[in-house]
Amino acid sequence: MRASKKGLILPILILTIIPLIASWFAYADHLPPGFGVFPPLQVSEPPTPGFNLWVFVLLLGIELLLTFFLLFPQKFGFKPVPAPLPYERKPLPWWFWLGLAVTLVFWTLMWARPEPLMELVYFAFTPLWWGFITLIDGLVYARSGGYSLMSKKPKLFVITIVVSLFAWYYFEYFDYFALGNWYYPNSVLIPELSHTTIVILYLVAYTTVWPAVFEWYTLLHTFPKLAVKYADGPKIKLPGTALLIVGLGLMGLMVFYPYPLFWALWIGIMLVFAGVLVIMDIPSPISELAKGNWSPMILIALSALFNGFFWEMWNYGSAHPTEPIANPNYWVYDVPYLNVIHLFSEMPLLGYFGYLAFGLIVWLMFIWAGKVFGFNTYLLKEDERKYNSEV
């Protein structure tokens, strides 16, 4: 089925303007405080609610149940699927070693912050991540018998970079309406860097988000048992119109109740893009649920979660508030009710599960962009063969 451009674009246009319309009625100035300041800074008024035990216990219970589901899917109606034979292994390619060297150099530079190289430290964040992305791609190449995004799909890989730049900026836009679940304090605390330089550093850093998640996704598929762990589960056909309406409703309500609905920033956007793809009959991780195949949805979610540990670890060590400022891209969370238990991370412990929804957002946005701009979005050679007759 050839997707209608109007059917793809109109719901996302509505998603974009709904928070603006809601803000007209929610705020005396018709926009949320801090709107448009880039990079976003902390919103101090109204003050963010502090720790709430009931909210913490409720979310902890949900996340424990979700963890149990991920570890023991057969308890939830999933059937065992024989694991495919492992790929023929290849030696680690040269770019793996290059990526490893770049990662270690810039990791050391960003955390050690040697005084003679302080100016280089300011620019270390993005090279660190591109080294890490290259490292993972090389590992995928070796484990998959010679297939990776960089080696076999360089054009698609470049497209992921471009999409990442615009898509993360788009995602940041909605954070203004949540009154800043995260913000960037160092962006105004480094006098050596002009605001223009800071903006450029942020936009360049945005290019790493989608490629990193997709590299993790291809890596997880090189583990045969994991690749099929969730492949035969309950068949659920989700109603696209309902997903779209609920998602748009959440994003509008979030403007009026930004703290109780702080989680809508992830769930609402995910539901809107999922609804659009379902309505337009476009293959996606969501459409696979109707076949009982939960693997694409869960593995992309886990990809973002696993990558999130590195995001948070390197961020925490790059510019902790008690140490000299170094990383302009350093971020801090201001999540209501749950901003407790930080284990070598600015991310509160329970906040990590937000990465699961974000992983889906990454792929759903990418598929949507592929249909709008006319490029192939299949990350795995198996997927391309599988869907070739359907598109």
C-alpha angles and dihedrals in degrees: 000000000000108000117231112240089216092053090051100044104038097064091048090048088053090048089053097050100037093081090049092052092046091049090057088066100031099055133046089224089046092237132073117259113273093019113160097012104133125231088029117248131201117290108222099178121092092026117240113252114252130231116323117193095202094053090045093051092046093051092042089055092050092049094047089052090048091049090051089051093051092048098042109026092159088070086064099051101278117142124219114258121201109251115242119243113277117260118261105266123237129194116271107272126237094257090060089062092043090051091048092051093047091047094051094045096050094038089056092043094050096046101036093043097195110206096231090055098040093121090055090050089064089064099040101095100076097042088050090056095044089051090052093047090051090048092054092047090054090049090051090050092054095044096044098050096256105326123120137136094253095046102039105021107032093150092053090046091055089049090055088057093052093045090048092056094054098032096054090047087052090050090049088055091067092050088071089065092049086056093245116312082184134014141177114243097174093060090085099031101071109081092182091070124065120226090250090055090049091052091050091049090053095047092049090049089054089067091071101060104077096037091052094052092046092049089054090050092054089045094054089053090062089069102081098201093048092046091063100028092104099027099108111043139126113317111239124176106198118209108242096204092052091049090051095048094046091047094050091045092053092050091052094046091047089068092058095039105027096160102045089042099040088125092060089079088076103027098042096051091045092052093049095052091042091051093050093052093046093049091049091047092237117158111250140142087276095055090051089066089072087063093048091251107133094162099097092049096045097041094051088048091051090047091061091044094052092045088047091066089060093044091054097039095051092042092052093051095042100070116354111185092242093056135061113292114254117143114067090194093059113132136198130199126233099184114165122238095359108055095124138101105045112186106192086317142092086221113093111239097250091047093072091080088067085076089069091063091040091057089058091047089054094055098037091051090048094051090047091051090048092056094045096047098030107245132133113257102187110127098185129052088226091058093050092054092044097052100031093097093045100054 
